[in-house]
Each structure stands twice: as C-alpha cells, then as structure tokens.
Amino acid sequence: MGTTGTDHSGEGILSEELTSKREEIVELLKKAYFMELETVINYVTNSTNPDGVRAQQVKESLIPDIQEELGHAQNFAARIKELYGTVPGSMEFVAEQSFLQPAENQVDIVHVIKGVIAAERGAIEHYTHLIEVTEGVDQVTQDMAIEILRDEQGHMRLFEGFLKEYAAEGKA
C-alpha cells in the first residue's frame, strides 16, 4: 500500500486504475440522486394539491412512493460516498421535471398521472444506462441500480393502468 494509504489496486472499482470509470459512475449516481429528490418534491406536491373524488386514489398511490423514492436517493448518496465521491448539496441541484408541476386545474388528475409516467420513464432510462456503464466494473452499483429499476418499472406500470382507465372513458 502507498504511503498515503489510498492505494486501492486490486480492489475493482475502488482501484486507482479505474479512477476515470469510477468518476463517470459517480456523476451518473449524482444525477440519479437529484432525480429521486426532485421526484420526492413533486410527489409530495401531487399527493397534496389535486382535488376531487377520483384524485384520491392517485394521491394515495403517491404517498408510499415518496418514502421509496427518498430511500432510493439515500442509497445513491451512500454509494457516491463509497466510491470516494462527494454527495452534492442543494446548490448543485437543477430542476428538470416540468411535466410534474401542479396542474392549472386541480381536478386535472390526468396531468398528474402523465407526469408520474414521464418521471418514471426518465428514471428507467437513466438507470438502464447506469446498469450498462457499470457492467463488469462495478457490480455493487449495478445490483443497486437493477433493484431500483424494478421499483421504477412497478411505479410506471401502476400509473399506466390509471391512465388506461381515463383513456377508456375518453378523458385522457
């Protein structure tokens, strides 16, 4: 081991030989971290704002997802740190989820449903890329991303079902 105690050769993704790959993965994890935190904000918003009897089921479906998405953010944060990265603070955050902003009409629950589907699709796309990037070099991050990907696919499928119901009634 080197004199600084930071020689991690032979330690896979933690090795000095894989520094650039590790840094690439950390950047992808930071994006995932912020995606999850933004989703938490917007799910809190959309589990509170909508009005109407039909909105209740959608709002209630978002409530457990808030805690799950927060857990995903915490997992990404922990992995960033494990890979010698620094978990970013709020000043690095840039909002991107225009599709999950409150609807002008608070009874427009289709707007919320479509926004959730868009958020989940974005997460699925990003986590699929993360899985590809980590293939063969960082199985720990890959396993975590696969597990979270499954959660996101389940969320998307649930909300696609809600959308089908509205579409069948000619309301979507």
C-alpha positions as CSV (number, residue, x, y, z in Angstrom):
1,M,0.0,0.0,0.0
2,G,1.2,3.5,-0.8
3,T,2.4,5.9,1.9
4,T,-0.9,7.8,1.8
5,G,-3.0,4.7,2.5
6,T,-5.0,5.4,-0.6
7,D,-3.6,2.7,-3.0
8,H,-6.6,0.5,-3.8
9,S,-5.1,-1.6,-6.5
10,G,-6.7,-4.9,-6.9
11,E,-9.9,-3.5,-5.4
12,G,-12.0,-3.3,-8.5
13,I,-13.9,-0.1,-9.0
14,L,-12.1,1.3,-5.9
15,S,-8.7,0.8,-7.6
16,E,-6.6,3.7,-8.9
17,E,-6.6,2.1,-12.4
18,L,-10.4,2.6,-12.6
19,T,-10.4,6.2,-11.3
20,S,-11.9,7.7,-14.5
21,K,-14.6,5.0,-14.7
22,R,-15.4,5.5,-11.0
23,E,-15.7,9.2,-11.6
24,E,-18.1,8.6,-14.5
25,I,-20.2,6.3,-12.4
26,V,-20.2,8.9,-9.5
27,E,-21.6,11.5,-11.9
28,L,-24.3,9.2,-13.0
29,L,-25.1,8.5,-9.4
30,K,-25.3,12.2,-8.6
31,K,-27.8,12.7,-11.5
32,A,-29.8,9.7,-10.1
33,Y,-29.7,11.2,-6.6
34,F,-31.1,14.6,-7.8
35,M,-33.7,12.9,-10.0
36,E,-35.0,11.0,-6.9
37,L,-35.0,14.1,-4.7
38,E,-36.9,16.1,-7.4
39,T,-39.4,13.3,-7.7
40,V,-39.9,13.4,-3.9
41,I,-40.7,17.1,-4.1
42,N,-43.1,16.6,-6.9
43,Y,-44.8,13.6,-5.4
44,V,-45.4,15.5,-2.2
45,T,-46.9,18.3,-4.3
46,N,-49.0,16.0,-6.4
47,S,-50.2,13.9,-3.4
48,T,-51.5,17.1,-1.8
49,N,-52.8,19.5,-4.5
50,P,-55.3,17.6,-6.6
51,D,-58.9,17.9,-5.8
52,G,-61.8,15.5,-6.4
53,V,-63.0,12.1,-5.5
54,R,-61.2,10.5,-8.5
55,A,-57.9,12.2,-7.5
56,Q,-57.9,10.4,-4.1
57,Q,-56.7,7.0,-5.4
58,V,-53.8,8.6,-7.3
59,K,-52.9,10.8,-4.4
60,E,-52.9,7.8,-2.1
61,S,-50.7,5.8,-4.5
62,L,-48.1,8.5,-4.5
63,I,-47.7,8.6,-0.7
64,P,-45.8,5.4,-0.2
65,D,-43.8,6.2,-3.4
66,I,-42.5,9.3,-1.7
67,Q,-40.7,7.3,1.0
68,E,-39.5,4.8,-1.6
69,E,-38.0,7.5,-3.8
70,L,-36.4,9.1,-0.8
71,G,-34.9,5.7,0.1
72,H,-33.5,5.5,-3.5
73,A,-31.9,8.9,-3.1
74,Q,-30.3,7.8,0.2
75,N,-29.0,4.7,-1.5
76,F,-27.5,6.7,-4.3
77,A,-25.9,9.1,-1.8
78,A,-24.3,6.3,0.2
79,R,-22.9,4.8,-3.0
80,I,-21.5,8.1,-4.1
81,K,-19.6,8.3,-0.8
82,E,-18.5,4.7,-1.0
83,L,-16.9,5.5,-4.4
84,Y,-14.9,8.3,-2.9
85,G,-17.3,10.9,-4.3
86,T,-18.9,13.9,-2.5
87,V,-22.7,13.9,-2.2
88,P,-23.8,17.2,-3.7
89,G,-25.7,19.9,-1.9
90,S,-28.8,21.8,-3.0
91,M,-26.8,24.5,-4.8
92,E,-25.8,21.9,-7.4
93,F,-29.5,20.9,-8.0
94,V,-31.2,22.0,-11.2
95,A,-34.9,21.2,-11.5
96,E,-35.9,19.3,-14.7
97,Q,-39.4,17.8,-14.1
98,S,-41.5,20.4,-15.8
99,F,-44.1,17.7,-16.5
100,L,-44.8,17.2,-12.8
101,Q,-45.6,20.7,-11.9
102,P,-49.0,21.4,-10.4
103,A,-51.8,21.5,-12.9
104,E,-53.6,24.8,-13.6
105,N,-56.9,23.0,-12.8
106,Q,-56.5,21.0,-9.6
107,V,-59.0,18.4,-10.7
108,D,-56.8,17.5,-13.7
109,I,-55.6,14.2,-12.4
110,V,-54.6,13.0,-15.9
111,H,-51.9,15.7,-15.8
112,V,-50.5,14.1,-12.6
113,I,-50.7,10.6,-14.0
114,K,-48.9,11.5,-17.2
115,G,-46.3,13.4,-15.2
116,V,-45.6,10.4,-13.0
117,I,-45.3,8.2,-16.0
118,A,-42.8,10.7,-17.6
119,A,-40.8,10.8,-14.3
120,E,-40.6,7.0,-14.1
121,R,-39.7,6.7,-17.8
122,G,-36.8,9.1,-17.2
123,A,-35.6,7.2,-14.2
124,I,-35.9,3.9,-16.1
125,E,-33.9,5.3,-19.0
126,H,-31.2,6.7,-16.7
127,Y,-30.9,3.6,-14.5
128,T,-30.7,1.3,-17.6
129,H,-27.8,3.4,-18.8
130,L,-26.2,3.2,-15.3
131,I,-26.5,-0.6,-15.4
132,E,-24.8,-0.7,-18.8
133,V,-21.9,1.6,-17.7
134,T,-21.3,-0.5,-14.5
135,E,-21.4,-3.8,-16.4
136,G,-18.3,-5.8,-15.5
137,V,-16.7,-3.0,-13.5
138,D,-19.0,-2.2,-10.5
139,Q,-21.3,-5.0,-9.6
140,V,-22.4,-3.3,-6.4
141,T,-23.7,-0.2,-8.1
142,Q,-25.2,-2.3,-10.9
143,D,-27.1,-4.5,-8.4
144,M,-28.4,-1.5,-6.6
145,A,-29.5,0.1,-9.9
146,I,-31.2,-3.1,-11.0
147,E,-33.2,-3.2,-7.8
148,I,-34.2,0.4,-8.0
149,L,-35.1,0.0,-11.7
150,R,-37.5,-2.7,-10.7
151,D,-39.2,-0.3,-8.3
152,E,-39.5,2.3,-11.0
153,Q,-40.9,-0.1,-13.5
154,G,-43.6,-1.1,-11.0
155,H,-44.5,2.6,-10.4
156,M,-44.7,3.3,-14.1
157,R,-46.9,0.2,-14.7
158,L,-49.3,1.2,-11.9
159,F,-49.8,4.7,-13.3
160,E,-50.1,3.4,-16.9
161,G,-53.0,1.4,-15.5
162,F,-54.6,4.6,-14.1
163,L,-54.1,6.3,-17.5
164,K,-55.7,3.4,-19.4
165,E,-58.8,3.8,-17.2
166,Y,-59.1,7.5,-18.0
167,A,-58.4,6.8,-21.7
168,A,-61.2,4.2,-21.8
169,E,-63.5,6.9,-20.6
170,G,-62.3,9.4,-23.2
171,K,-60.7,11.6,-20.6
172,A,-57.0,11.1,-21.4
